[in-house]
Amino acid sequence: MSMTLPKIATTPYSERFAGRKPRIFIGVVAFGSVSPEVLISWVLWSMQLGKRYADKFEIYFGVASRREQYRARNYLIQEAREMGADFLLMVDDDHIVSDCPDMLDHFYDLEKPIQTAIGMQRGKENVFPTVLHVDDSGHCEFYTFDELPVEPSPVDASGGGCTWVDMWVFDFLDQPFWWPYPDKQARVTFIPDSKYGLDIHFCLRAKEILGLQTWLNTNVVLGHQINEHDIVRPQTKDAHRMGYKEFAARESFRDSYKQVADAICRHFEFDTVLDVGSAQGFLVDELIDRDKSVRGVELEREAQALMSDRAKCVIEIADATDGWRPHRTYDLVTCIEVAEHIKPERSDALLDALVAGARDWIFFTADETPTRLHINARQHHWWVEAFRERGWTLDKERTAAIQRDLYGGACEWIRPNAMVFKRVENV
């Protein structure tokens, strides 16, 4: 039987947070200890969020390791309470979240007290979404891929290790909050159910006690990392391809490319430039503003709807990974946030197109972090060797200089992946 919810549950956020910034506590749950690489990646991610949302949210970050899962979650809730958080974003340490930079906006703007993202249940051969439907008899069944909602929608329960909770919810639930069996707190080994994890149990419990419906926020994109480059994702055709929705979500980055353009113009002497993988033309527009002769090429036609009129005039729609070649050579060729998005077997074709168009310099980025969209997350040394085989070498000094220019700014995520290559005969 559900209880009467407090007034705060129905107060619009515009009224509730009038005159102050909401506080969001990001709690990372780790099974056992956290490797230094994982911890560093989470700290950097939280720092980027802090910079990105400095004017909108107060963001706090915590990690709970070497604890059983329900105790780790309970510990993070207490931490969030002590610092006066308004919301808790609980995530597992093996999540991949870098391809959803707007996730806090998506959760906050929906104004629902309990939300989850589409998580995938790990299996030996197949994966399936951890979203439950409960029938009138109380029987639970997992949704299939075809049954998943397209837009944010209420569901009976959802798991996957990512949960957004309005902190007032915990005032009406007994501790330990994520433990489905309060009378069995002494257990050391915890496997509550062979099919349903802790997140699902929490959703079902909140629905039973408070009458709260969990919302599946389909705008939030994340997944689990099993091994180094093995990511659990929905098995959809061309899931790595960017469409209008993904391009539109990146519009907030448009101004940040001023910093990239400034760094490029500061460290290269050039008049002509080819931008490979232009998306909606962020860099193209900035370089046109700096009186450069610019051409671009972009694979996805859906990006055109978001291009400026002048960018449409100079960006060709073509596939630079399938035999396309530029019509001429350019002083500088740029290729930013492209290589990690292409099919691995197309890597050589992309590099062949870059070197075919470059006269003096290539400014290239490649993210090593695997995500749903990063299906070609190779280590940087692989790209360095592949360029070397084509007669191009890494310019370490110029690479370091550009990375310094990008440090701490709006393009912080580009900085560690930036590389500058020059012809070997120019060494």
C-alpha positions in Angstrom: 0.0 0.0 0.0 1.6 3.3 -1.1 1.8 6.2 1.3 0.9 9.9 0.9 3.9 11.7 -0.7 5.3 14.9 0.9 4.8 18.3 -0.7 8.4 18.3 -2.0 7.5 15.4 -4.3 5.1 17.7 -6.3 7.0 21.0 -6.1 8.3 22.1 -9.5 12.1 22.4 -9.6 11.8 26.1 -10.7 10.2 26.8 -7.3 12.1 24.3 -5.2 15.5 25.6 -6.3 14.7 29.2 -6.7 17.8 31.3 -5.8 20.2 28.4 -5.4 21.9 25.6 -7.4 20.7 22.0 -6.9 23.3 19.7 -5.3 24.1 16.5 -7.1 26.1 13.7 -5.4 27.7 11.2 -7.9 28.3 8.0 -6.0 30.5 5.3 -7.7 29.9 1.7 -6.4 32.9 -0.6 -6.7 33.0 -4.3 -6.1 36.2 -4.8 -4.2 38.9 -2.3 -4.8 39.1 0.2 -7.6 42.0 0.1 -10.0 44.0 3.4 -10.3 43.0 3.6 -14.0 39.3 3.4 -13.3 39.5 5.8 -10.4 41.4 8.4 -12.4 38.9 8.1 -15.3 36.0 8.7 -12.9 37.7 11.6 -11.2 38.5 13.3 -14.5 34.9 12.7 -15.6 33.5 14.3 -12.5 35.8 17.2 -12.9 34.6 17.8 -16.4 31.0 17.7 -15.2 31.9 20.2 -12.5 33.3 22.6 -15.1 30.5 22.0 -17.5 27.8 22.6 -14.9 29.5 25.2 -12.8 26.6 27.7 -13.3 23.8 25.2 -12.9 24.7 22.5 -10.3 26.9 21.9 -7.3 28.5 18.6 -8.0 30.0 16.2 -5.4 31.7 12.9 -6.0 32.3 9.8 -3.9 33.6 6.2 -4.3 32.6 3.3 -2.1 35.0 0.3 -2.5 35.8 -3.0 -0.7 32.2 -3.4 0.5 29.3 -5.6 -0.3 27.1 -3.9 -2.8 24.2 -3.0 -0.6 26.6 -1.6 2.1 28.5 0.4 -0.6 25.2 2.0 -1.7 24.1 2.7 1.8 27.4 4.3 2.6 27.1 6.6 -0.5 23.6 7.6 0.5 24.8 8.6 4.0 27.6 10.6 2.4 25.1 12.4 0.1 22.9 13.2 3.1 25.7 14.6 5.2 26.7 17.1 2.5 23.0 18.1 1.9 22.6 16.7 -1.6 19.3 17.1 -3.4 19.9 14.3 -5.8 22.0 11.1 -5.9 23.3 9.6 -9.1 24.4 6.1 -8.3 26.6 4.4 -10.9 28.7 1.2 -11.1 32.4 1.6 -11.5 32.4 -0.4 -14.7 30.1 2.0 -16.6 31.0 3.7 -19.8 29.4 7.2 -19.8 31.7 9.4 -21.9 29.3 9.4 -24.9 26.5 11.1 -22.8 27.9 14.4 -21.7 24.4 15.8 -21.1 23.2 13.0 -18.8 22.7 15.3 -15.7 20.5 17.6 -17.9 18.5 14.7 -19.0 17.9 13.4 -15.5 17.2 16.8 -13.9 14.9 18.1 -16.7 12.6 15.1 -16.5 11.7 15.9 -12.9 11.0 12.4 -11.8 12.3 11.2 -8.4 13.6 7.7 -9.5 15.1 7.3 -12.9 17.4 4.8 -14.6 19.1 4.4 -17.9 19.0 1.5 -20.3 21.3 -1.0 -18.7 22.3 -4.4 -20.2 22.4 -7.7 -18.4 25.6 -9.5 -19.0 25.4 -13.0 -20.3 27.7 -15.6 -21.8 26.6 -15.0 -25.4 23.7 -12.5 -25.4 22.7 -9.4 -23.6 19.2 -8.1 -22.7 17.9 -4.9 -21.2 17.3 -5.0 -17.4 13.8 -3.4 -17.6 11.0 -5.3 -15.9 7.2 -5.4 -16.5 5.2 -6.7 -13.6 1.8 -8.2 -14.4 -1.3 -8.1 -12.2 -0.3 -11.3 -10.5 3.1 -9.9 -9.5 5.0 -11.9 -12.1 8.1 -10.1 -13.5 9.4 -10.4 -17.1 12.2 -8.6 -18.8 11.5 -6.4 -21.7 12.8 -7.4 -25.1 14.7 -4.9 -27.3 11.5 -4.4 -29.4 9.5 -3.6 -26.3 11.7 -0.8 -24.9 10.2 2.7 -25.1 11.6 5.2 -27.5 10.9 8.2 -25.3 11.4 8.5 -21.5 8.6 6.4 -20.0 7.4 5.0 -16.7 8.4 1.3 -16.1 7.8 -1.1 -13.2 11.5 -1.5 -12.5 14.9 -1.1 -14.1 18.4 -2.1 -13.3 21.8 -1.9 -15.0 23.7 -0.1 -12.2 22.7 3.5 -12.9 20.0 5.1 -10.7 19.0 8.8 -10.2 17.2 9.4 -7.0 15.7 12.5 -5.4 17.1 12.4 -1.9 13.7 12.9 -0.2 12.9 9.3 -1.2 15.3 7.9 1.4 13.4 9.7 4.2 10.5 7.3 3.7 12.4 4.0 3.2 14.1 1.9 5.9 17.8 1.3 5.9 19.7 -0.3 4.4 18.1 1.2 1.4 19.4 -1.1 -1.3 19.0 -4.3 0.7 15.8 -6.2 -0.2 15.8 -8.4 3.0 16.1 -6.2 6.1 15.9 -9.2 8.4 19.0 -10.8 6.9 21.6 -8.0 7.3 24.3 -10.3 8.6 24.9 -12.1 5.3 28.3 -11.7 3.8 27.8 -13.1 0.4 25.0 -11.3 -1.4 23.1 -12.7 -4.3 19.5 -11.6 -3.8 18.1 -13.2 -6.9 19.5 -15.1 -9.8 17.8 -12.7 -12.2 17.1 -9.4 -10.5 19.9 -7.2 -9.2 19.9 -4.6 -6.4 18.7 -1.8 -8.6 15.6 -3.7 -9.6 14.9 -4.6 -6.0 15.2 -0.9 -5.0 12.7 0.1 -7.8 10.2 -2.5 -6.8 10.5 -1.6 -3.1 10.0 2.1 -3.8 6.9 1.3 -5.8 5.5 -0.9 -3.2 6.1 1.4 -0.2 5.8 4.9 -1.8 3.8 4.2 -5.0 6.7 5.7 -7.0 7.0 4.7 -10.6 10.5 4.3 -11.9 11.2 6.2 -15.1 13.4 4.8 -17.8 15.3 7.9 -19.2 16.1 6.8 -22.7 18.0 10.0 -23.3 20.9 8.7 -21.1 23.4 6.6 -23.0 25.7 4.3 -21.1 26.9 0.7 -20.9 29.0 -1.8 -19.0 32.6 -2.5 -19.7 33.3 -6.2 -19.2 36.9 -6.5 -20.5 39.3 -3.9 -21.8 37.4 -3.3 -25.1 34.2 -5.3 -24.7 31.2 -3.2 -24.0 27.7 -4.5 -23.3 25.3 -2.5 -25.5 22.0 -3.0 -27.2 22.5 -5.2 -30.3 21.2 -2.8 -32.8 22.3 -2.3 -36.4 25.0 0.4 -36.8 24.6 1.4 -33.1 27.9 3.4 -33.4 26.5 5.7 -36.1 25.5 9.2 -35.2 22.2 10.5 -36.2 20.3 13.8 -35.8 19.7 13.2 -32.1 23.4 12.6 -31.4 24.5 15.6 -33.4 21.8 17.9 -31.8 23.0 16.8 -28.3 26.5 18.2 -29.3 25.3 21.7 -30.1 26.3 22.8 -26.7 30.0 22.2 -27.8 29.8 24.6 -30.7 31.4 27.5 -28.8 34.1 25.3 -27.3 35.6 24.8 -30.7 36.8 28.4 -30.6 39.5 27.2 -28.3 40.5 24.4 -30.7 40.6 26.9 -33.6 42.7 29.3 -31.6 45.2 26.6 -30.8 45.4 25.4 -34.4 46.0 28.9 -35.7 48.5 29.7 -33.0 50.7 26.6 -33.8 50.4 26.2 -37.6 51.1 28.5 -40.5 48.5 27.7 -43.1 46.1 29.2 -45.5 44.2 26.1 -46.8 42.7 23.4 -44.5 40.6 20.3 -45.0 38.5 19.1 -42.1 37.7 15.4 -42.3 34.6 14.4 -40.3 33.2 17.9 -40.0 29.9 16.9 -38.2 27.8 20.1 -38.2 30.8 22.2 -39.0 31.9 23.6 -35.6 35.6 23.8 -36.6 34.8 24.8 -40.2 32.8 27.9 -39.0 35.6 28.9 -36.7 38.3 28.7 -39.3 36.2 30.6 -41.8 35.9 33.4 -39.2 39.7 33.4 -39.2 39.9 34.0 -42.9 41.1 30.5 -43.8 40.2 28.7 -47.0 38.3 25.7 -45.7 36.8 22.5 -47.1 35.2 19.7 -45.2 33.9 16.2 -45.6 31.2 14.5 -43.5 29.7 11.0 -43.7 26.3 11.6 -42.0 23.8 13.5 -44.1 21.7 14.1 -41.0 24.4 16.6 -39.8 23.5 19.0 -42.6 20.3 20.1 -40.9 22.5 21.6 -38.1 25.1 23.2 -40.3 25.3 26.9 -40.9 24.6 28.0 -44.5 28.3 28.8 -45.1 29.3 25.4 -43.7 26.9 23.6 -46.1 28.6 25.3 -49.0 32.1 23.9 -48.2 31.3 20.5 -46.5 31.0 17.6 -48.9 28.8 14.6 -47.9 31.1 11.5 -48.5 32.6 8.6 -46.8 36.3 9.2 -46.1 36.7 5.6 -45.0 35.6 4.0 -48.2 37.9 5.1 -51.0 37.1 8.9 -51.0 40.0 11.1 -51.8 40.3 15.0 -51.7 40.5 16.8 -55.0 43.6 18.7 -54.1 46.1 19.0 -51.2 45.9 21.4 -48.3 48.5 23.0 -46.0 46.7 21.4 -43.0 44.3 18.5 -42.6 42.3 18.2 -39.4 40.5 15.1 -38.2 38.9 15.5 -34.8 36.8 12.9 -32.9 36.4 10.7 -36.0 38.8 7.8 -35.8 37.2 6.2 -32.7 33.8 6.2 -34.3 34.6 4.2 -37.5 34.7 0.5 -37.9 38.1 -0.9 -37.1 38.6 -2.3 -40.5 38.2 1.2 -42.0 41.1 2.7 -40.1 43.6 2.3 -42.9 41.3 3.9 -45.4 40.8 6.9 -43.2 44.5 7.4 -42.8 45.1 7.0 -46.5 42.5 9.8 -47.1 44.2 12.1 -44.6 47.7 11.7 -45.9 46.4 12.1 -49.5 45.1 15.5 -48.7 47.8 16.8 -46.4 50.8 18.9 -47.7 52.5 19.8 -44.4 50.5 19.0 -41.3 47.8 16.7 -39.9 46.0 17.6 -36.6 44.4 14.3 -35.5 42.6 13.1 -32.4 41.7 9.6 -31.3 39.9 8.7 -28.0 41.2 5.6 -26.3 38.0 5.2 -24.3 35.5 2.5 -25.6 31.9 3.5 -25.6 28.7 2.8 -27.6 29.9 5.3 -30.2 33.6 4.6 -29.8 33.9 1.2 -31.5 37.5 1.8 -32.6 39.1 2.9 -29.4 42.7 2.0 -30.3 45.7 3.1 -28.2 47.5 6.2 -29.4 50.7 4.2 -30.2 48.7 2.3 -32.9 47.9 5.5 -34.7 51.4 6.8 -34.4 52.8 3.6 -36.0 50.2 3.6 -38.7 51.1 7.2 -39.6 54.8 6.4 -39.5 54.2 3.6 -42.1 52.8 6.3 -44.4 55.7 8.6 -44.1 54.4 10.8 -41.3 55.9 11.2 -37.8 54.5 12.5 -34.5 55.6 16.1 -33.8 56.0 15.8 -30.0 56.8 19.4 -29.3 53.9 20.8 -31.3 51.6 18.1 -29.8 52.6 19.1 -26.3 52.1 22.8 -27.1 48.6 22.3 -28.4 47.7 20.1 -25.5 48.8 22.9 -23.1 46.5 25.3 -25.0 43.6 23.0 -24.5 44.2 22.3 -20.9 41.5 23.2 -18.4 39.1 24.7 -21.0 35.9 23.8 -22.7 37.7 21.2 -24.9 39.3 19.3 -22.0 38.1 16.0 -23.4 40.0 16.7 -26.7 43.3 17.6 -25.1 44.7 14.2 -24.1 43.8 12.7 -27.5 45.3 15.5 -29.7 48.3 14.6 -31.9 50.2 16.5 -34.5 51.9 14.7 -37.4 54.3 16.0 -40.0 56.0 14.5 -43.1 59.2 12.6 -42.3 61.1 14.7 -44.8 60.1 17.8 -42.8 61.8 16.4 -39.6 
